[in-house]
Amino acid sequence: MLARILAPLGVLAVVLLVPSLCQDAYPYTDRNCRTDVPYPPNDPKVSTFVLNLDLNPKDRWAPLMKNKTNELKAMIGDIINLVGAFFKNKTKIVNDLDTLLGPLVYTLPQPYQDEMIGISDASGVPLGQIVLYNIFYEVFTVCTSIVAETPNGTLYHSRNLDFGLFLGWDVKNKKWELTERLRPLVVNVDYQKGGKTVAKAVHFVGYVGVLTGIKPGVITMTMNERYNIDGGFVGIFEWILGQRSEQWMGFFMRDTLVEATDYASTKTKVINAKIMSPGYIILGGNKSGEGAIIVTDREKPAYVEELDPKKGKWFVLQTNYDPVDKPPFFDDRRTSGVRCMTNTTQKAVGFGPLYNVLSTKPNLNLLTAYTAMMQVDTGYLDTFIRECPQPCYPW
């Protein structure tokens, strides 16, 4: 167990101390941007679950739990093992987590409170562990998101979601253990009310917030983590202590997605929001120029970078560093992504070229769990499970 915990630190040390292993070195970065991946791709396509919003929140996720309980328990078991490895008495820390986090659910807003209770009841996983599982997605999400516009004003939104950084390194197979556990839990969710779709999102089974979503005909949204000292852990700790003036990122994303009426008002809502975890919310609308990276911060006003196709800015691309800052040499997915988007050219924008950009290393890396593709006008959302072939960069 100790090796699983210390190995990621060894990976980081090697990357930092041996510059030749940085991301911009072959074979960790593809020499040429990928153009050979077909679309639809051969990668596994995830299934879709209909979430009936007319049901009692405690009952909404139960049908999904019937098929995915074993996978959920395996994932949560790995999280608990990683947390427990830092303590002498693992059994005690597990019990303490349940004692601390179980009651925390009753401080959460509805319907998330009841949905987590329902997931716990349906899966048999203790409530405190379900809360812990949901907390992890507030602080460990590493991603690439792109909004791009065609010459005729059609908008496409795509993203790689990378998860599991420093959470258990499989030394033998050179893989992140939690990322491997996560892939079977990816599911598309069709939010329905009165039998009609009101939104679509990509979920991990058991997680009730939203990181990737579309409201057909209105907006598309993705969230990327922002590394900050005053980050998600601080906000979560403050919530536990009773300071609850801020919103959970995943809950805010879901509420905003379902309630959205247009791009402009959604952008204003995001800019003015008080969110527990700093992050990047990437928005796409349904008209020319409606695309933005919104940098959220717990203390300062949001910074916004927008599409401006009239001035040649036909795409925005966000990883996990502020657009105005240079990314570090050991985690520069931005340069690769921008290079490949520029090579694609605006007239070629579509699902196939965007999927190829997100298939180019290091935007595709060992943390990548899925690639999601969205088009607002048609309401299209498709999600594909990804695995990066070796040699591949850890993140």
N, C-alpha and C positions, 0 to 999 in steps of 0.2 A: 504493500500500500504506500509506504514512504517513497518508493521509487516513482510511483505514479504522480505523487505530489511534487517531488523535486525535479523530475525529468523536464517539465515545461520550463523551469528556471534555467536548466542546462541548455535547452533549445534557445532561449532568449540570450543567454551568455555567449553562445557560439555565434549567433547572428550579430551581436553587438561587437564582439571582439575580432571577428573575421569579416572585414568589409567585402571580400570577394563573394560572400554568401548573401549579400544584400539582394533585394528584390529585383533590381534592374540588371542582374547578371544572369546570363543563360546558364542552365536551362530553367531557372525559376521564373524568368520572364520570357515569353515567346518572342523569338526574333522578329516575327511578322505577325500582324494582327490576323486572327482567325477569319477565314472566309469560307471554310469548307464544311461547316456544320449545317446540316439541312434543317429546315423548319417546316412542319413540326419536327422536333429532334427525336432521336432514338432513346433519349433519356426517359426514365419512368415518369409517367404522368400521374399526378395525385388524384385521388377520388374526391367527390363532392358530397358534403353533408348539408341537409336542409335544416336550418335552425328556425323553428317555429316560434316567433316572438309572441304569438297569441297564447302559448302555453304558460303555465306557472313557471317562473324562472328556475325553480328547483327541479323541474322535469325536462327542461329543454335539451340538455346534453346527454340524458340517460341512454338514448338509443346508440349514440356514438361510443359510450363507455363499454357497452356490451362487447364490442369488437376490438377495443384497444386497451382494455384494462391491463393486460399483461405487459404490453409495451410501456404504458405509463408507469407501472410499478417498477419496471427495470430502470427507467430513466430517473425516477425519484430516488430509487435505491442508490444509484451512482452518485447523485448529488449529495445524499446523506453520508455516503462513504467518504466523499471528498471533504465535507465539512467535519465529519467525525475524526478524520485522520489527524487533525490538529489538537485533539483532546485525548487524555489518557483513558477515560471511560466513555467509549462510544455509546453504549446503551443509555447512559445518563444524559448525554448531550441530545440524543434523539428524543428522549422523554421530555427534556427541557424545551426543545424546539416545539414539540406538540403543545406543551403547557403555555409557552409564550405566544406562539403564532396562532394557535387555534382560536383563542378569544379575539385576536386581532381582526378576524373576519367580520366581527360584529361592528367594527368601526368603519368598514368600507361602505361606499355608496351602493344603493340598489341600481340595477338588478344583480350586480357582481357578487354581493354578499350571498344572496340566495343561490346564484348559479354555482358558486364554489361549494356551498353546502350540498347542493344536489349532486355535483361531481363526486364529492367525498362519499355520499350515501350510495351512489350507483357503482362506484369502483371499489369501495371498501378501503380506500387509502385514507388514513387519518387526516382530519381537517387541517391540522397544523402543517402537514407535509404538502397539502394542496396549496396552501398560502405560500410556503417556501418556494415551491415550484413556480408560482406566478411572480414572485419577487425576482427570481433569477433573470427573467426576461427584461426587467427594468434596467439592468446594469451590465449585461454581457453580450450585447448584440453588435456585431461588426459587419459593415455592409458596403455595397455600392448601389446607388440609385441614380437613374437617368430619366429625364423628361426631354423628349426631342420632338421637333415640329417639322413636318414636311413642307415643301414649297407652297402647297395649297392650304396650309393651316391645320392639317390633321395632326393631333397630338398622340404620342405614344409614351407610355410610362413603363419602365422595366427596372428590375432590381435583383441583385444577388443578396441573399441573407446568409451571413456567416455567424456561427454561434459556437461557443465552447472554448474561447481563448483562455489558456492556462488551466483548463478544467479537466485534468487527467490525460496524460500522454501515454499512448500505447507504444512502448519502446520497441517491441518486436515488429509491429506492423507499421510504425511511423504514422500514426493517426491520432486524432483527438477522440477520446473515448465518448465524451458526451455528444459530440457531433454525430458519431456513428449511432448512438442511441436515439438521437433526435429525428433522423431521417424517416423512420417508419411512423412517426407521429404527425407528419405534415399532412394537412387536409385543407381543401377549399371549403369555405362555409358560405352557403347561400342564405342570407338573412331574409326571411319572408314574414309578411304580415297580411292577413286576409288572403293568403294564397299567392301573393305577389311579391316579387323580389324588391327589397328596398335598399339592399347593399350586398356586396360580396367581399370576402376577406380571406386571407391565408392565415390559418391558425396552426398551432401545435396542440394536439389533443390535451385537454386539461387546462389550457391557458385561455382565459376569458377576455383578455385585452386584444387589441389589434395593432399589428406592426406594418401590415400591407393590406390595402383595400381600395375598392372602387364603388362609387355610387353611380350606376349607369346613367349616362347623359349629363352628369353634373361634375364630378371631380374624381381624381385618383389621389391616393395618399400613401406615402411610405415614411418610416421613421428609421433613422440611423443613430447609433449611440454617439455621444460627444464626450470625449475624455476630459474630465475636469476634476480638480481636487474637491470642489464643493459639488460632488456628483450624486448619483442615485443613492448610494449607501447612506450619505448624510441625510437626505430627505426621508428615507425609510426609517432611519433611527429617530428622527424628529417626530415622525408620525407615531411610532411606538410610544414615544414619551408624551404624546398628546397634542403636539403642534400639527394641526390638520387643516391649514388654510390653503394648501396646494393640492393639485390633482395628480393622480397617478397617470403616467404617460400612456400606458396601454388603454386605460379606461377613457382618457381624454380623446385619444385617437378614435376609439370606437364610437363614442358619443358624437363627436364631430362628423364622422363619416355618415352615420345614420341620419343625422339631423341636417346635413348640408342642403342648401337650396341653390347656391351659386358659388363661383370661385371667389369673387371679391369679398363677400361676407365671411367666407370660410378663412380666407387669408387674414382678415382683420381679427377674427376670433383667435387664430393661432398666435398672431403677434402679441395680443393682449393677455394671453393665458398665463396663469401662474402654475407651473408644472413642477412636480417633485424632482424629476431627473432632467438635467440639461441634455439637449439633443438637437438633431437636425430633422425637421419635418419637411418633406419634399412634396409639393403640391402640383397637380396638373389640373387644368380646367377643360373647357370644351370650345374655347375660342383662341384665335391666334394670339400669341404672347402670354397666354395664361399658363405659366409654369414658374415655380419659384423654389429656392432653398431658403428656409426660415431657420435661422440659428437661434435656438431658445436658451435662455440662461436664467438661473434662479434669482439673480440679483440685478442684472442689467437689462435694458430694453433689447428686444430681438433685432438681429441684423438680417436683412433680406437681400438676396441676389435673384434677379428675375430674368426670364427670357426676354430678348429684344431682337426679334427676327429682322426688323427693319434696319438694324445696325449690324447684322450678321451674326448675332448671338442666337443660334437656332437650337441649342441644347444647353442644359445645365446638368452637371454631374457631381455627385457628392459621395465622399467616402466617410471618414471619421475625423477629419480635421477641418478647422474653419477655412472657408474659401480664401480668406485674405492671408492665411499663413501657409508657409511651405511645409509639406509633409516630411516626416523624418525619413532618412535613407532606408531604414529597416521596415518601413510600412508605407510605401509610396504606390498605392494602387491608382491614385489620381492621374499621374503622368501617363501610365499605360492606357487608362480609360479614355483620357482626352485625346491621346495620339490615335487610338483606334476609331473614336468618333469622328475626328477630323479626316482620317483616311476614308471613312465611310462616305462622306459628303452628304449634304442635306437631301439631295434629290433621291438618294438610295434609302432613306430612313424607312424602316418597316420592321416587322417582327424578326425576320431572318437576320438582317444585319445587326440589330440590337442584341440578339441572342449570341451572335458571333463575338461581339465586343465583350459580353459577359462570360464568354467561354475562353477568352484569352488570359493566360497567366500574367500577372498574379491576381487579376480580378476574380478569376477562378482559382481557389486555393484549398488547402486541406480543411478549412473551417466552413467552406460553402455547403450549406444544407439544401438550398433550393434556389431556383431562378423563377421569378414571376413576371409575366407579361400582361400588360393591360392596355386597352384602348377604350376611351371614355364614351365615344359616340355609339359604339356597338354594344358596350357593356361587357366586352371580352375580358376574361381573366383565365389564364391557364398557368399552371405551376408544374415545374419539373424538378425531380430529385437530381442532385448533382454530386459527382465524385470526381476529384481532380486526380488524374493519373500521375504516378511518380515518374520522374522527380518533380516534386511540387513544393512550393513554399508553405511554411506552417500557417501563415495568415496573409 
